[in-house]
Amino acid sequence: MTAPEADGPAPSAAPTRGTYDAVIVGGGHNGLVAAAYLARAGRSVLVLERLPHTGGAAVSARPFHGVDARLSRYSYLVSLLPRKIVRELGLRFTVRRRTISSYTPTVRGGRPTGLLIGGGEDRTRSSFASLTGSTREYEQWAEFYALTRRVAERVFPTLTEPLPSRHELRRRIDDESAWRMLFEEPLGRAVEERFADDIVRGVVLTDALIGTFTHAHDPSLLQNRCFLYHVIGNGTGDWDVPVHGMGALTDALADAARTAGAELLTGHEALTVHTDGKAAEVHFRSGGGEGVVGARQVLVGASPQALAALLGEAAQPAAEGAQLKVNMLLRRLPRLRDRTVDPREAFAGTFHIAEGYGALARAYEEAAGGALPTAPPSEIYCHSLTDASILGPDLAAQGFHTLTLFGLHAPARLFEKDNAAVRDRLLAATLEQLDAHLDEPLAECLALDADGRPCIEARSPIDLEEELGLPGGHIFHRDLSFPFQPDEPPVASGRDAWGVGTAHHNVLLCGAGAMRGGGVSGIPGHNAAMAALERVPL
């Protein structure tokens, strides 16, 4: 599968010096954050990016031939990016709140209906009552998310501080009920104790399953870790729309790094890193041949597996990605069977498909058993309803819209034998679940590209590994971790104050695979820069 290039500058020339204070491997958003912080601190910085553009998975692209729509191709919403980073780096980047949080269509008593969350407290309460027959579920919902909001306000500021111990974070949260629910017991217990309705339970649980192949009662608490990062962003848990698309963020970060003096070289692939703990050499390859550059420190924004390969060390087995990512452009939004909701509201937030609590459990069991889910769960959102700037003026005037679909419980193992065929089958089954709640087939609403082909593209975990180097197609590089010091030091050198250390004093991990990584946050980049400044003062 050939992927159109993301928007951005062409590959650039060569290093201007033989040795740098810091060489950063990978020009994704975390690498760019680290580069900007270090360059602003007076360090000489070189970024080596394998692809012909910076940004990694946080890019915008025009994927449909001859169509002026600039989509956030991989990552697409922002929650975990601290305002602190935006402010300190002087980024010209904004996000916009969605007016609707979510809509979940269903059928009750043979009648199309659904749960709409957003549009004001009264409207949300009324939607809960209409779906469930009382206000009990709404009251439980409000209480539950008031609890997660209090946790978010206490935990989120720690993500850009040295890692607290488990005891320190527990003391900071200062709520034993919340601590037990989120950090000690499988999340499914709290969901089942607090909520009775299957749809309500499912909407809560989805935040524990994004890019994470697990279930409500997983004793490893993988689902809890995923859920935590999805409800603590900037102390609110809100997921906002990046104005002008995700590429606007990484373009702003690249500008900030360059302005501070960092050199950004695209089309330059790091091959090896040799270090004695005090100085390092990075061997790279580009269109002009191979070269070597020296560094006092090396920061790696690639995955832990890529880091091990660079160092010539054994790597841990890759975690498994478990999602289907679909981008679409529509001539118009489809009509809904539930006539009580305007499609412009339903698709403005997160549109949940086949994500009832029972349906999610069945889909997990089927996928874990080696089969595609019979009713694949997914969630959809329309960027252009909140920010039409990603569409060309003609498309916007004609009422075109984008749709982004993120499918759950699609582990990489299901695609290994025949990626293209399985991906197509899963896409068809996923769209069939959506069509069940539409008053017209989605296919009739799809725009056509300049060659007359429907404007729709899908990516499996296998595709993401091939295109972006994500190990196992895992969007977080590896399974998420709780944001406190583990009981056993993760690196041979002992306590790792910022969660970015390796066995080598002058090699740091600044990508999503660092502790407190995952999502579009810049937090690992910030934390690796802070660790670098502490470890090797000027």
C-alpha positions as MATLAB code, in Angstrom:
seq = 'MTAPEADGPAPSAAPTRGTYDAVIVGGGHNGLVAAAYLARAGRSVLVLERLPHTGGAAVSARPFHGVDARLSRYSYLVSLLPRKIVRELGLRFTVRRRTISSYTPTVRGGRPTGLLIGGGEDRTRSSFASLTGSTREYEQWAEFYALTRRVAERVFPTLTEPLPSRHELRRRIDDESAWRMLFEEPLGRAVEERFADDIVRGVVLTDALIGTFTHAHDPSLLQNRCFLYHVIGNGTGDWDVPVHGMGALTDALADAARTAGAELLTGHEALTVHTDGKAAEVHFRSGGGEGVVGARQVLVGASPQALAALLGEAAQPAAEGAQLKVNMLLRRLPRLRDRTVDPREAFAGTFHIAEGYGALARAYEEAAGGALPTAPPSEIYCHSLTDASILGPDLAAQGFHTLTLFGLHAPARLFEKDNAAVRDRLLAATLEQLDAHLDEPLAECLALDADGRPCIEARSPIDLEEELGLPGGHIFHRDLSFPFQPDEPPVASGRDAWGVGTAHHNVLLCGAGAMRGGGVSGIPGHNAAMAALERVPL';
ca = [
       0.000    0.000    0.000;
       1.472    3.326   -1.056;
       0.764    6.195    1.325;
       0.687    9.769    0.017;
       3.229   11.902    1.802;
       2.216   14.100    4.677;
       2.354   17.818    4.079;
       5.690   19.346    5.010;
       9.171   20.216    3.814;
      11.252   17.964    1.554;
      14.102   15.859    2.970;
      17.006   18.054    4.073;
      20.738   17.999    3.486;
      23.360   17.020    6.053;
      24.612   17.784    9.587;
      26.518   21.047    9.848;
      28.923   19.811   12.512;
      30.606   16.612   13.612;
      29.451   16.551   17.230;
      26.339   17.808   19.032;
      25.301   18.131   22.627;
      22.238   16.043   21.765;
      21.257   13.897   18.799;
      17.567   13.012   18.731;
      16.538    9.934   16.786;
      13.031   10.436   15.437;
      11.253   13.651   14.521;
       7.815   12.741   15.819;
       6.058   15.168   18.127;
       7.946   13.953   21.208;
      11.326   14.247   19.515;
      10.441   17.767   18.403;
       9.397   18.742   21.934;
      12.714   17.470   23.292;
      14.622   19.281   20.538;
      12.874   22.573   21.232;
      13.489   22.414   24.995;
      17.153   21.456   24.644;
      17.878   24.042   21.953;
      16.191   26.743   24.031;
      18.495   25.739   26.900;
      21.528   26.463   24.718;
      22.332   22.924   23.601;
      23.406   22.096   20.061;
      20.737   19.693   18.797;
      20.391   17.471   15.723;
      17.174   15.582   14.897;
      17.429   12.606   12.530;
      14.088   11.581   11.001;
      13.789    8.545    8.728;
      10.681    9.755    6.885;
      10.699   12.628    4.381;
       8.806   14.788    6.872;
       8.692   15.392   10.611;
       5.647   14.685   12.760;
       5.550   10.883   12.973;
       1.958    9.774   13.538;
       0.816   13.324   14.357;
       0.621   14.602   10.789;
      -1.891   15.958    8.321;
      -2.100   14.660    4.760;
      -4.219   14.847    1.643;
      -4.814   11.100    1.207;
      -7.350   11.219   -1.617;
      -6.050   12.022   -5.100;
      -7.120   15.406   -6.375;
      -9.202   16.218   -3.290;
      -8.422   19.288   -1.181;
      -9.025   17.768    2.250;
      -6.132   17.779    4.733;
      -6.892   15.018    7.241;
      -5.252   14.097   10.538;
      -4.209   10.781    9.095;
      -3.226    8.796   12.181;
      -3.537   10.632   15.522;
      -6.535   12.917   15.484;
      -7.620   14.372   18.881;
      -5.721   16.167   21.643;
      -6.161   15.748   25.392;
      -2.829   14.957   27.029;
      -0.738   17.798   25.568;
      -0.026   20.011   28.602;
      -0.794   23.698   28.206;
       2.528   24.152   29.993;
       4.375   22.813   26.911;
       2.371   24.984   24.516;
       3.084   28.038   26.667;
       6.775   27.395   27.381;
       7.614   26.662   23.750;
       5.517   29.549   22.472;
       3.563   27.303   20.097;
       1.101   28.883   17.699;
      -1.359   26.057   18.095;
      -4.932   25.933   19.343;
      -7.585   23.342   20.056;
     -11.337   23.681   19.995;
     -13.881   22.086   22.323;
     -16.508   19.786   20.851;
     -20.071   20.813   21.695;
     -21.148   17.180   22.050;
     -19.207   14.575   24.000;
     -20.765   11.459   22.499;
     -23.766    9.826   20.904;
     -24.465    6.097   21.093;
     -27.274    4.785   18.877;
     -29.230    1.683   19.854;
     -32.636    0.080   19.472;
     -34.979   -0.265   22.438;
     -38.430   -1.831   22.140;
     -38.013   -1.949   18.379;
     -37.492    1.813   18.243;
     -34.298    3.565   17.116;
     -32.989    5.683   19.968;
     -29.676    6.578   21.565;
     -27.743    8.257   24.342;
     -26.589   11.820   23.689;
     -24.041   13.245   26.131;
     -23.404   16.961   25.817;
     -25.306   20.056   24.872;
     -25.757   21.047   28.519;
     -26.567   19.267   31.771;
     -30.352   19.345   31.319;
     -30.176   17.837   27.860;
     -27.812   15.087   28.959;
     -29.995   14.222   31.954;
     -33.037   14.078   29.702;
     -31.260   11.748   27.269;
     -30.280    9.378   30.079;
     -33.857    9.362   31.368;
     -35.301    8.734   27.921;
     -32.969    5.798   27.302;
     -33.008    4.167   30.743;
     -36.397    5.191   32.166;
     -35.051    7.185   35.113;
     -32.375    9.671   36.151;
     -30.474    7.113   38.269;
     -27.890    6.336   35.594;
     -27.290   10.032   34.984;
     -26.753   10.672   38.694;
     -24.279    7.789   38.852;
     -22.593    9.117   35.708;
     -22.199   12.601   37.170;
     -20.803   11.202   40.413;
     -18.398    8.849   38.624;
     -16.933   11.543   36.383;
     -16.743   14.040   39.230;
     -14.484   11.465   40.897;
     -12.305   11.020   37.801;
     -12.133   14.800   37.436;
     -10.754   15.147   40.975;
      -8.176   12.464   40.191;
      -7.273   14.228   36.944;
      -6.701   17.528   38.714;
      -4.258   15.850   41.088;
      -2.492   13.440   38.728;
      -2.066   15.412   35.512;
       0.369   18.026   36.904;
       2.675   15.193   38.038;
       3.179   13.983   34.457;
       5.692   16.766   33.773;
       7.413   16.371   37.152;
       9.864   13.700   38.336;
       8.051   10.381   38.804;
       6.382   10.148   42.198;
       6.451    6.907   44.132;
       3.253    4.879   44.372;
       2.839    6.108   47.955;
       3.397    9.734   46.967;
       0.813    9.594   44.178;
      -1.711    7.860   46.441;
      -1.225   10.567   49.034;
      -1.617   13.268   46.403;
      -4.900   11.801   45.141;
      -6.129   11.628   48.735;
      -9.224    9.541   47.914;
      -9.088    5.878   48.853;
     -12.231    4.995   46.918;
     -10.810    6.530   43.745;
      -7.420    4.912   44.312;
      -8.938    1.464   44.758;
     -11.200    1.853   41.705;
      -8.485    3.076   39.328;
      -5.230    1.607   40.644;
      -6.055   -1.620   42.490;
      -9.234   -3.283   41.216;
     -10.228   -4.211   37.652;
     -12.263   -1.318   36.254;
     -15.122   -3.630   35.368;
     -15.975   -3.960   39.045;
     -16.665   -0.254   39.430;
     -18.523   -0.078   36.112;
     -20.844   -2.914   37.099;
     -21.369   -1.644   40.647;
     -22.205    1.904   39.574;
     -24.141    1.433   36.341;
     -26.959   -0.904   35.324;
     -27.614   -0.024   31.686;
     -25.606   -1.938   29.087;
     -25.118    1.090   26.814;
     -24.005    3.344   29.668;
     -21.572    0.711   30.905;
     -20.144    0.340   27.416;
     -19.622    4.059   26.883;
     -17.632    4.196   30.131;
     -15.537    1.144   29.274;
     -14.493    2.298   25.794;
     -11.902    4.677   27.260;
     -10.183    1.602   28.736;
      -9.871   -0.105   25.352;
      -8.501    2.515   22.972;
      -5.580    0.900   21.140;
      -5.461   -1.645   23.950;
      -6.497   -5.288   23.592;
      -7.974   -6.098   26.968;
     -11.262   -6.536   28.812;
     -13.121   -5.102   31.795;
     -11.871   -7.670   34.332;
      -8.253   -8.099   33.186;
      -6.307   -8.813   36.425;
      -3.217   -7.069   34.988;
      -5.172   -3.769   35.142;
      -4.112   -2.919   31.603;
      -7.617   -1.566   31.072;
      -7.261    0.681   34.145;
      -4.022    2.156   32.858;
      -5.561    2.913   29.479;
      -8.670    4.402   31.097;
      -6.611    6.625   33.395;
      -4.766    8.320   30.538;
      -8.049    8.878   28.733;
      -9.700   10.759   31.609;
      -6.915   12.929   33.072;
      -5.849   15.159   30.158;
      -5.109   18.714   31.353;
      -6.988   17.978   34.555;
     -10.333   17.615   32.748;
     -10.172   14.565   30.490;
     -11.567   16.592   27.580;
     -10.608   15.455   24.078;
     -10.321   18.482   21.811;
     -10.034   19.122   18.091;
      -6.660   20.398   16.790;
      -7.454   23.473   14.703;
      -6.108   23.045   11.140;
      -5.499   19.351   11.874;
      -2.858   17.428   13.797;
      -0.138   18.536   11.414;
      -0.580   22.067   12.741;
       0.843   20.897   16.063;
       3.921   19.196   14.669;
       4.510   22.045   12.222;
       4.471   24.438   15.191;
       6.837   22.183   17.135;
       9.248   21.944   14.205;
       9.190   25.741   13.867;
       9.863   26.135   17.600;
      12.812   23.729   17.461;
      14.337   25.383   14.395;
      13.827   28.866   15.803;
      15.676   27.799   18.948;
      18.606   26.573   16.826;
      17.959   22.828   16.395;
      18.824   21.179   13.078;
      16.071   18.923   11.683;
      17.173   16.448    9.022;
      14.462   14.399    7.303;
      15.225   11.422    5.094;
      17.973   10.473    7.578;
      17.648    7.036    9.154;
      19.648    6.241   12.285;
      21.265    2.822   11.964;
      23.292    2.307   15.151;
      24.131    4.055   18.408;
      27.455    3.347   20.124;
      28.033    4.725   23.606;
      30.408    4.368   26.535;
      28.018    6.236   28.817;
      29.864    9.530   28.391;
      29.953   10.078   24.629;
      28.112    8.478   21.748;
      28.224    8.065   17.993;
      25.168    7.770   15.787;
      25.601    6.085   12.423;
      22.948    7.154    9.881;
      21.920    6.686    6.272;
      20.424    9.265    3.896;
      20.015    9.834    0.178;
      23.564   11.119    0.135;
      25.034    7.941    1.618;
      26.022    6.992    5.151;
      27.573    9.099    7.897;
      28.456    9.301   11.560;
      27.811   12.098   14.017;
      29.013   12.410   17.612;
      26.839   13.288   20.612;
      27.210   13.918   24.303;
      23.677   12.535   24.666;
      21.280   10.579   22.457;
      17.520   10.805   22.862;
      15.449    8.218   21.011;
      11.880    9.015   20.036;
      11.366    5.646   18.378;
       9.993    2.570   20.140;
      11.839    0.611   22.851;
      12.332   -2.165   20.285;
      13.931    0.277   17.824;
      16.135    1.609   20.633;
      17.365   -1.914   21.419;
      18.115   -2.501   17.730;
      20.106    0.740   17.531;
      22.161   -0.295   20.541;
      22.606   -3.876   19.323;
      20.827   -5.212   22.399;
      18.086   -7.790   22.875;
      14.615   -6.296   22.782;
      11.530   -7.190   24.761;
       8.748   -8.734   22.633;
       6.645   -6.056   20.987;
       3.221   -5.329   22.414;
       0.289   -5.951   20.092;
      -1.676   -3.179   18.441;
      -5.409   -3.763   18.246;
      -7.186   -1.151   16.156;
      -8.555   -0.365   12.726;
      -8.081    3.287   11.653;
     -10.312    4.557    8.850;
     -10.373    7.986    7.180;
     -13.286    9.087    5.019;
     -14.537   12.111    3.142;
     -18.291   12.470    2.651;
     -20.359   14.560    0.250;
     -22.830   14.952    3.119;
     -23.451   13.516    6.571;
     -25.763   10.487    6.502;
     -29.279   10.602    7.925;
     -29.899    8.724   11.177;
     -32.698    6.303   11.966;
     -33.011    8.035   15.312;
     -34.796   11.165   14.138;
     -34.551   12.843   17.561;
     -30.867   13.674   16.970;
     -29.398   15.895   14.284;
     -26.487   14.146   12.486;
     -24.462   17.359   12.921;
     -24.631   16.796   16.673;
     -24.341   13.010   16.632;
     -21.125   13.041   14.597;
     -19.606   16.120   16.276;
     -18.704   14.098   19.352;
     -17.719   10.433   19.596;
     -20.258    8.280   17.755;
     -20.153    4.843   19.414;
     -20.978    1.797   17.280;
     -21.503   -1.728   18.706;
     -19.963   -0.564   21.980;
     -22.491   -1.791   24.501;
     -20.877   -3.499   27.483;
     -21.947   -6.982   26.413;
     -21.012   -6.356   22.787;
     -17.510   -5.241   23.793;
     -17.031   -8.424   25.839;
     -18.206  -10.634   22.967;
     -15.970   -8.840   20.469;
     -12.963   -9.311   22.768;
     -13.684  -13.012   23.251;
     -14.031  -13.583   19.507;
     -10.820  -11.710   18.675;
      -8.906  -13.432   21.489;
     -10.067  -16.733   20.003;
      -8.586  -15.812   16.616;
     -11.690  -14.605   14.775;
     -12.792  -11.202   13.574;
     -15.548   -9.852   15.822;
     -19.014  -10.581   14.441;
     -20.076   -7.042   15.381;
     -16.857   -5.010   15.314;
     -16.946   -2.124   17.828;
     -15.815    1.307   16.698;
     -16.124    5.010   17.341;
     -16.398    7.806   14.829;
     -15.974   11.548   14.871;
     -16.272   14.361   12.343;
     -13.413   16.875   12.562;
     -14.896   19.272   10.032;
     -18.033   19.912   12.126;
     -15.819   21.590   14.721;
     -13.044   22.851   12.431;
     -13.811   23.213    8.727;
     -10.373   24.689    7.979;
      -9.077   21.249    6.957;
     -11.379   21.368    3.913;
     -10.739   23.431    0.818;
     -13.202   26.334    0.392;
     -15.136   24.577   -2.394;
     -15.598   21.395   -0.382;
     -16.696   23.303    2.705;
     -19.190   25.351    0.681;
     -20.705   22.170   -0.780;
     -21.216   20.610    2.670;
     -18.510   17.949    2.488;
     -17.347   16.458    5.798;
     -14.610   14.185    7.098;
     -15.192   11.101    9.206;
     -12.554    9.379   11.315;
     -13.302    5.841   12.526;
     -11.305    4.014   15.186;
     -12.102    0.320   15.522;
     -11.460   -1.665   18.707;
     -10.551   -5.306   19.341;
      -8.662   -5.750   16.076;
      -5.394   -7.344   17.282;
      -2.479   -7.578   14.874;
      -2.506  -11.391   15.021;
      -5.741  -11.449   13.003;
      -4.063   -9.713   10.037;
      -0.784  -11.637    9.874;
      -1.697  -14.212    7.201;
      -3.373  -11.868    4.697;
      -3.405   -8.272    5.857;
      -5.206   -6.746    2.882;
      -7.978   -9.331    2.721;
      -8.637   -9.325    6.468;
      -8.533   -5.537    6.607;
     -11.129   -5.314    3.842;
     -13.389   -7.856    5.547;
     -13.161   -6.045    8.857;
     -13.837   -2.688    7.220;
     -16.957   -4.047    5.514;
     -18.222   -5.604    8.751;
     -17.528   -2.400   10.686;
     -19.392   -0.216    8.193;
     -22.276   -2.693    8.262;
     -22.612   -2.025   12.001;
     -22.716    1.700   11.301;
     -25.232    1.294    8.486;
     -27.595   -0.457   10.904;
     -28.150    2.930   12.574;
     -28.286    5.040    9.419;
     -31.293    5.841    7.264;
     -29.158    5.474    4.145;
     -26.005    3.459    3.372;
     -22.800    5.281    4.183;
     -21.476    4.302    0.748;
     -24.026    6.634   -0.862;
     -22.543    9.571    1.065;
     -18.869    8.952    0.276;
     -17.116   11.494   -1.915;
     -15.121   10.349   -4.943;
     -11.512   11.228   -5.676;
     -10.171   12.529   -8.998;
     -10.059    8.953  -10.341;
     -13.659    8.193   -9.353;
     -12.749    6.046   -6.348;
     -14.568    6.346   -2.991;
     -12.696    8.544   -0.506;
     -12.046    5.945    2.170;
      -8.816    4.391    3.461;
      -8.224    1.890    6.247;
      -5.135    0.989    8.264;
      -4.582   -2.180   10.310;
      -1.892   -2.658   12.972;
       0.259   -4.306   10.284;
      -0.042   -1.186    8.114;
       0.929    1.083   11.011;
       4.009   -1.005   11.722;
       5.068   -0.829    8.057;
       4.341    2.874    7.550;
       5.346    4.360   10.913;
       7.566    1.740   12.524;
       5.135    1.157   15.386;
       6.101   -2.211   16.896;
       3.203   -4.616   16.510;
       1.205   -1.671   15.200;
       0.778   -0.523   18.819;
      -0.191    3.157   18.840;
       1.384    3.700   22.283;
       4.634    1.839   21.346;
       3.951   -0.512   24.263;
       1.338   -1.105   26.949;
       0.714    1.959   29.074;
       2.117    2.160   32.594;
       0.814    3.725   35.770;
       2.392    7.168   36.339;
       4.499    6.293   39.367;
       7.849    4.669   40.075;
       7.650    0.887   39.627;
       8.623   -1.300   42.560;
      11.553   -2.682   40.566;
      13.841   -0.173   38.785;
      13.266   -0.544   35.021;
      16.887    0.146   34.121;
      20.166   -1.248   35.367;
      21.288    2.144   36.651;
      18.570    2.136   39.330;
      15.927    4.773   40.041;
      14.864    6.614   36.912;
      13.622    9.985   38.121;
      11.854   10.998   34.898;
      10.814    7.601   33.517;
      12.981    7.958   30.398;
      16.211    6.187   31.348;
      18.018    3.273   29.762;
      20.951    1.153   30.886;
      23.238    3.856   29.432;
      23.648    7.144   31.291;
      23.700    9.280   28.170;
      20.968    7.500   26.162;
      17.372    8.400   26.946;
      13.990    7.310   25.604;
      11.878   10.287   24.550;
       9.093    8.542   22.614;
       5.687    7.151   23.532;
       7.314    4.016   24.972;
       8.729    5.994   27.884;
       6.843    5.932   31.161;
       3.872    8.313   31.018;
       3.992    8.090   27.229;
       1.227    7.349   24.763;
      -1.125    9.668   22.914;
      -0.231   13.067   21.507;
       1.168   14.619   24.661;
       4.786   15.695   24.245;
       5.250   14.556   27.840;
       8.028   12.005   27.126;
       9.825   14.624   25.030;
       9.574   17.180   27.824;
      10.669   14.685   30.473;
      13.617   13.389   28.451;
      14.799   16.958   27.902;
      14.567   17.657   31.635;
      16.500   14.465   32.409;
      19.129   15.349   29.793;
      19.636   18.809   31.277;
      20.035   17.323   34.756;
      22.420   14.549   33.719;
      24.841   16.532   31.586;
      24.955   20.197   32.653;
      26.515   22.711   30.270;
];
